[in-house]
Amino acid sequence: MTTDIKEIVSPDVTLAEVAAKFNGEDVYTLPVVDRGELIGVITRTSMIRGIAEWEHQGAGGDA
């Protein structure tokens, strides 16, 4: 099985930029590329988990 890569991001991408890309049509995974080298992957699930952990640690501002 192959997947067409529709979007890539750099290591300095913001959470808002990632969310906007995931809001696009059929984008579920974002390769993180630095100087032409794949250094990581962000998935919708990993982003949601990261936000939940951030909120749990009180970084959401309401702690």
ChimeraX commands (.cxc) that place a marker at each C-alpha (Angstrom):
marker #1 position 0.00,0.00,0.00 radius 0.5
marker #1 position 1.28,3.45,-0.86 radius 0.5
marker #1 position 0.11,6.86,0.23 radius 0.5
marker #1 position 0.46,10.05,-1.74 radius 0.5
marker #1 position 2.20,12.74,0.29 radius 0.5
marker #1 position 0.09,15.86,0.00 radius 0.5
marker #1 position 1.85,18.07,2.54 radius 0.5
marker #1 position 5.17,18.20,4.38 radius 0.5
marker #1 position 6.24,20.42,7.27 radius 0.5
marker #1 position 9.49,21.72,8.70 radius 0.5
marker #1 position 10.63,21.17,12.30 radius 0.5
marker #1 position 9.61,24.70,13.29 radius 0.5
marker #1 position 5.97,24.31,12.26 radius 0.5
marker #1 position 3.42,25.63,14.76 radius 0.5
marker #1 position 0.51,23.68,16.20 radius 0.5
marker #1 position -1.87,26.06,14.44 radius 0.5
marker #1 position -0.21,25.36,11.09 radius 0.5
marker #1 position -0.40,21.60,11.67 radius 0.5
marker #1 position -4.07,21.86,12.63 radius 0.5
marker #1 position -4.80,23.88,9.47 radius 0.5
marker #1 position -3.11,21.26,7.30 radius 0.5
marker #1 position -5.01,18.43,9.01 radius 0.5
marker #1 position -8.22,20.37,8.45 radius 0.5
marker #1 position -7.53,20.05,4.73 radius 0.5
marker #1 position -8.96,17.30,2.62 radius 0.5
marker #1 position -7.51,13.80,3.14 radius 0.5
marker #1 position -4.47,14.86,5.20 radius 0.5
marker #1 position -3.88,12.42,8.05 radius 0.5
marker #1 position -0.08,12.27,8.26 radius 0.5
marker #1 position 2.53,15.02,7.93 radius 0.5
marker #1 position 6.16,14.11,7.28 radius 0.5
marker #1 position 8.59,16.44,9.07 radius 0.5
marker #1 position 11.48,17.23,6.72 radius 0.5
marker #1 position 14.67,19.16,7.51 radius 0.5
marker #1 position 17.17,19.90,4.73 radius 0.5
marker #1 position 15.63,17.22,2.56 radius 0.5
marker #1 position 15.80,14.53,5.25 radius 0.5
marker #1 position 12.80,12.93,6.92 radius 0.5
marker #1 position 13.20,13.48,10.66 radius 0.5
marker #1 position 9.74,12.59,11.90 radius 0.5
marker #1 position 6.05,12.18,11.24 radius 0.5
marker #1 position 3.05,13.92,12.82 radius 0.5
marker #1 position -0.29,12.13,12.72 radius 0.5
marker #1 position -3.68,13.46,13.68 radius 0.5
marker #1 position -3.64,11.04,16.61 radius 0.5
marker #1 position -0.21,12.18,17.84 radius 0.5
marker #1 position -1.32,15.80,17.64 radius 0.5
marker #1 position -4.46,15.11,19.70 radius 0.5
marker #1 position -2.44,13.16,22.28 radius 0.5
marker #1 position 0.09,16.00,22.49 radius 0.5
marker #1 position -2.65,18.56,23.09 radius 0.5
marker #1 position -4.26,16.35,25.74 radius 0.5
marker #1 position -0.94,15.90,27.53 radius 0.5
marker #1 position -0.22,19.62,27.34 radius 0.5
marker #1 position -3.65,20.39,28.83 radius 0.5
marker #1 position -3.19,17.74,31.53 radius 0.5
marker #1 position 0.09,19.36,32.58 radius 0.5
marker #1 position -1.70,22.66,33.06 radius 0.5
marker #1 position -0.13,24.44,30.12 radius 0.5
marker #1 position -3.54,25.28,28.69 radius 0.5
marker #1 position -3.82,28.38,30.80 radius 0.5
marker #1 position -6.66,27.29,33.09 radius 0.5
marker #1 position -4.54,25.42,35.63 radius 0.5
marker link #1:1,2 radius 0.2
marker link #1:2,3 radius 0.2
marker link #1:3,4 radius 0.2
marker link #1:4,5 radius 0.2
marker link #1:5,6 radius 0.2
marker link #1:6,7 radius 0.2
marker link #1:7,8 radius 0.2
marker link #1:8,9 radius 0.2
marker link #1:9,10 radius 0.2
marker link #1:10,11 radius 0.2
marker link #1:11,12 radius 0.2
marker link #1:12,13 radius 0.2
marker link #1:13,14 radius 0.2
marker link #1:14,15 radius 0.2
marker link #1:15,16 radius 0.2
marker link #1:16,17 radius 0.2
marker link #1:17,18 radius 0.2
marker link #1:18,19 radius 0.2
marker link #1:19,20 radius 0.2
marker link #1:20,21 radius 0.2
marker link #1:21,22 radius 0.2
marker link #1:22,23 radius 0.2
marker link #1:23,24 radius 0.2
marker link #1:24,25 radius 0.2
marker link #1:25,26 radius 0.2
marker link #1:26,27 radius 0.2
marker link #1:27,28 radius 0.2
marker link #1:28,29 radius 0.2
marker link #1:29,30 radius 0.2
marker link #1:30,31 radius 0.2
marker link #1:31,32 radius 0.2
marker link #1:32,33 radius 0.2
marker link #1:33,34 radius 0.2
marker link #1:34,35 radius 0.2
marker link #1:35,36 radius 0.2
marker link #1:36,37 radius 0.2
marker link #1:37,38 radius 0.2
marker link #1:38,39 radius 0.2
marker link #1:39,40 radius 0.2
marker link #1:40,41 radius 0.2
marker link #1:41,42 radius 0.2
marker link #1:42,43 radius 0.2
marker link #1:43,44 radius 0.2
marker link #1:44,45 radius 0.2
marker link #1:45,46 radius 0.2
marker link #1:46,47 radius 0.2
marker link #1:47,48 radius 0.2
marker link #1:48,49 radius 0.2
marker link #1:49,50 radius 0.2
marker link #1:50,51 radius 0.2
marker link #1:51,52 radius 0.2
marker link #1:52,53 radius 0.2
marker link #1:53,54 radius 0.2
marker link #1:54,55 radius 0.2
marker link #1:55,56 radius 0.2
marker link #1:56,57 radius 0.2
marker link #1:57,58 radius 0.2
marker link #1:58,59 radius 0.2
marker link #1:59,60 radius 0.2
marker link #1:60,61 radius 0.2
marker link #1:61,62 radius 0.2
marker link #1:62,63 radius 0.2
view
